[in-house]
Amino acid sequence: MESANELTATQALGLMREGLLSVEEMAQACLARIRARDPMVRGWVHLDPELILRNARELDKREVKGPLHGIPIAVKDVIMTADMPTQHNSPLYKGSFPTVDAGCIKTLRAAGALIFGKTDTTEFASVTRGGTARHPLDPSRTPGGSSSGSAAVVGDFQVPISLGTQTAGSTIRPGSFCGVYAMKPTWGAINREGLKMLSVSLDTLGLFARSAEDLDLLADVFALEDRGPVKPFALRGARIVACRSPAWDKTEPATWEAFDRGINLLRDAGAEVAPLDLPAAFSALPDNHATVMAGEAQVSFLSEIRAQPELLHEDLTAMAKNSKGVTKGALVAAYDSAAQCRIAFDELAAGFDAVLTPSARGEAPVGTVTGDAAVNAMWTLLHVPVIQVPGFKGPFGLPVGLSLTSPRYTDRHLLQVARVIGPLFGARGAA
Amino acid sequence: MESANELTATQALGLMREGLLSVEEMAQACLARIRARDPMVRGWVHLDPELILRNARELDKREVKGPLHGIPIAVKDVIMTADMPTQHNSPLYKGSFPTVDAGCIKTLRAAGALIFGKTDTTEFASVTRGGTARHPLDPSRTPGGSSSGSAAVVGDFQVPISLGTQTAGSTIRPGSFCGVYAMKPTWGAINREGLKMLSVSLDTLGLFARSAEDLDLLADVFALEDRGPVKPFALRGARIVACRSPAWDKTEPATWEAFDRGINLLRDAGAEVAPLDLPAAFSALPDNHATVMAGEAQVSFLSEIRAQPELLHEDLTAMAKNSKGVTKGALVAAYDSAAQCRIAFDELAAGFDAVLTPSARGEAPVGTVTGDAAVNAMWTLLHVPVIQVPGFKGPFGLPVGLSLTSPRYTDRHLLQVARVIGPLFGARGAA
């Protein structure tokens, strides 16, 4: 068999059920990969091999095994973990060690997951200046962000699953850059207690994996439920719409080519693919997203700037001081416009199996700036589920993905779509 | 002078500025009152006099004094404090001691506040079965809840200010029962990071004090800002509307009489007071609030029921199991209906200086059940600011208050209204 660290969670669970793989072996394989690769990828900010192996052995002793029994999961370091520090890549929280688990961590542990370590994030998941993590395929490039380490370590086969967060494009964009599956569920579908607050009406837990099946497994564990029954999905006769999004003018040829190729692959497989033109009101969504994020970030960072202003990154200081000058009137107007667009989008998208749209501007850029969330922000504001599907490549041979989206609380349906489209893009996207 | 524990924060700050009162003296006066009264009121779940006095002496040494310099503030025990346990009145969190401050606590400490201790809450601020706290004027009665201890200790002159939370009526109702000022700011106006999560789109930090000036002082510290300029307010010629709310049929004679008396006092002072009939769509708000709270609570308590189901209160188990059977379709419909009502209410209320509405069904009931949020829930769902103003009395001689509300992000304006109406109700409400 391939080295255990290369398995998806679903594959590893299958072997474990057969008694062919222990949790400790799985953990050791991941640790070996990390030892070999971390000096280049630098995705981890806290990793304690002794703690991991002790927990792995404990899990091996359990008679009752949970649905994520022994699966190593990396955690973005803006999410509280009871047994590891949570430092937000901020000097304000250096050595900070709250002794409670975030809600999502508690749920994962109850499912038997092996919480592995903490991964690199931009400061408070809020700026685009990167931390330590590098792109697994090219250390001169960013893995994206703000969930930089979480995307990099899954893309680099160091662990099968990781957690990130998304307020603009912090899960979907690094997922695309690193060539992995990534999911931003419907806003509110997974508890966000114990995640650092940036923007209360946008912040969402993000999921990274190397297969759509693994995302579906996480959806089971987090009890994601749809607003209606989930029907089987097949490409033949499927109705997909392709949406360039209001930020199309910011995308690059790598994304144009992936988008065209994706549409052609779907058509060749028997799906109808029509263009989706969004109503005029939707053109305000990118600006409204920026308004909501700035207006809410000002509130979120008040305590930090009041406590120790000298330790706050200049970009965060600017947020706390409302340097964009967002008025409360503008904030309320953005809330209300977004609320109307949510209703309209759900109605519009309900007539189709999925909406196909870009995941990022293009390939991962050179440098440490984690990139631009231009194509992601509107979907985050709409609160809809988004799944990044890898498979394409850009001119530098680096991954490019495409996103699938659908109405609020159709996450399980969208996962079924991703489970069919994913293997198609994976097999033929880069051919 | 009266005993220092009876001072409002504004009064105490004035004396401190003149060098007539030290932080330690203020703290000692509060501690003496607590020693005398806590055996009956039982509002505190954690109080460490040594820590308090050590911090008080530190504050007395400071050269630069913050806007809340030395003011004792009690904290509902669902809000994280770095130097005290945070236990949520849940056996799941017995002895839990996260070492970080919630955002609001960090902001208060930076303003020089003396974080005093933790106050009794119903389990996870989520059920109506009370904890230890009793009504300060009648130990056979509830102080209301879920912010039971925070309302009781301010009402009992043990500290001048306290923090609660509100998801339905958990701040405004106990404020009314205990005869104190209470405020639920616009949703999102104060950071809710570090508060236990019940319902992500409803949870709001609540403020208790014994004067409107003190609430205004807190509004300064939390940098509350309005959507427009704040104009001076006077009762002569003011335009007030009186809204019985869709839950009027659940109110009792004590509230009817306070409501009528309040209207007459305002009219006698020269205000125009007209009845406000809400549009038909608003009649769905109480049900929509129940749907949103149940739908979101199911997500919030997933981790607790997965981790240690045997330690969860049966009402919370029911929430985690979605015993009300709220579908995701119903949740989305409730979100969307509420979003439309927010827009409509802001437009409707913008034509008036304030909306007057009940704070509670009536006086504090006998027993340990903390009461009913029927008259509060719709305003929480509308995200608007609400200020409970005390001053009236019911047939048992216990306090009854009335609420003021206005469009989202007009909190500072509403505080100006409360600063004028509060003394009127206080002087004449119970005459």
Boltz contact constraints between the chains, C-beta under 6 A:
constraints:
  - contact:
      token1: [A, 98]
      token2: [B, 98]
      max_distance: 6.0
  - contact:
      token1: [A, 98]
      token2: [B, 99]
      max_distance: 6.0
  - contact:
      token1: [A, 98]
      token2: [B, 100]
      max_distance: 6.0
  - contact:
      token1: [A, 99]
      token2: [B, 98]
      max_distance: 6.0
  - contact:
      token1: [A, 100]
      token2: [B, 98]
      max_distance: 6.0
  - contact:
      token1: [A, 103]
      token2: [B, 303]
      max_distance: 6.0
  - contact:
      token1: [A, 106]
      token2: [B, 303]
      max_distance: 6.0
  - contact:
      token1: [A, 106]
      token2: [B, 307]
      max_distance: 6.0
  - contact:
      token1: [A, 107]
      token2: [B, 302]
      max_distance: 6.0
  - contact:
      token1: [A, 107]
      token2: [B, 303]
      max_distance: 6.0
  - contact:
      token1: [A, 107]
      token2: [B, 306]
      max_distance: 6.0
  - contact:
      token1: [A, 110]
      token2: [B, 306]
      max_distance: 6.0
  - contact:
      token1: [A, 110]
      token2: [B, 307]
      max_distance: 6.0
  - contact:
      token1: [A, 188]
      token2: [B, 200]
      max_distance: 6.0
  - contact:
      token1: [A, 191]
      token2: [B, 299]
      max_distance: 6.0
  - contact:
      token1: [A, 191]
      token2: [B, 300]
      max_distance: 6.0
  - contact:
      token1: [A, 193]
      token2: [B, 197]
      max_distance: 6.0
  - contact:
      token1: [A, 197]
      token2: [B, 193]
      max_distance: 6.0
  - contact:
      token1: [A, 200]
      token2: [B, 188]
      max_distance: 6.0
  - contact:
      token1: [A, 223]
      token2: [B, 302]
      max_distance: 6.0
  - contact:
      token1: [A, 225]
      token2: [B, 328]
      max_distance: 6.0
  - contact:
      token1: [A, 227]
      token2: [B, 328]
      max_distance: 6.0
  - contact:
      token1: [A, 227]
      token2: [B, 329]
      max_distance: 6.0
  - contact:
      token1: [A, 299]
      token2: [B, 191]
      max_distance: 6.0
  - contact:
      token1: [A, 300]
      token2: [B, 191]
      max_distance: 6.0
  - contact:
      token1: [A, 302]
      token2: [B, 107]
      max_distance: 6.0
  - contact:
      token1: [A, 302]
      token2: [B, 223]
      max_distance: 6.0
  - contact:
      token1: [A, 303]
      token2: [B, 103]
      max_distance: 6.0
  - contact:
      token1: [A, 303]
      token2: [B, 106]
      max_distance: 6.0
  - contact:
      token1: [A, 303]
      token2: [B, 107]
      max_distance: 6.0
  - contact:
      token1: [A, 306]
      token2: [B, 107]
      max_distance: 6.0
  - contact:
      token1: [A, 306]
      token2: [B, 110]
      max_distance: 6.0
  - contact:
      token1: [A, 307]
      token2: [B, 106]
      max_distance: 6.0
  - contact:
      token1: [A, 307]
      token2: [B, 110]
      max_distance: 6.0
  - contact:
      token1: [A, 328]
      token2: [B, 225]
      max_distance: 6.0
  - contact:
      token1: [A, 328]
      token2: [B, 227]
      max_distance: 6.0
  - contact:
      token1: [A, 328]
      token2: [B, 409]
      max_distance: 6.0
  - contact:
      token1: [A, 329]
      token2: [B, 227]
      max_distance: 6.0
  - contact:
      token1: [A, 332]
      token2: [B, 408]
      max_distance: 6.0
  - contact:
      token1: [A, 332]
      token2: [B, 409]
      max_distance: 6.0
  - contact:
      token1: [A, 336]
      token2: [B, 343]
      max_distance: 6.0
  - contact:
      token1: [A, 339]
      token2: [B, 339]
      max_distance: 6.0
  - contact:
      token1: [A, 343]
      token2: [B, 336]
      max_distance: 6.0
  - contact:
      token1: [A, 408]
      token2: [B, 332]
      max_distance: 6.0
  - contact:
      token1: [A, 409]
      token2: [B, 328]
      max_distance: 6.0
  - contact:
      token1: [A, 409]
      token2: [B, 332]
      max_distance: 6.0
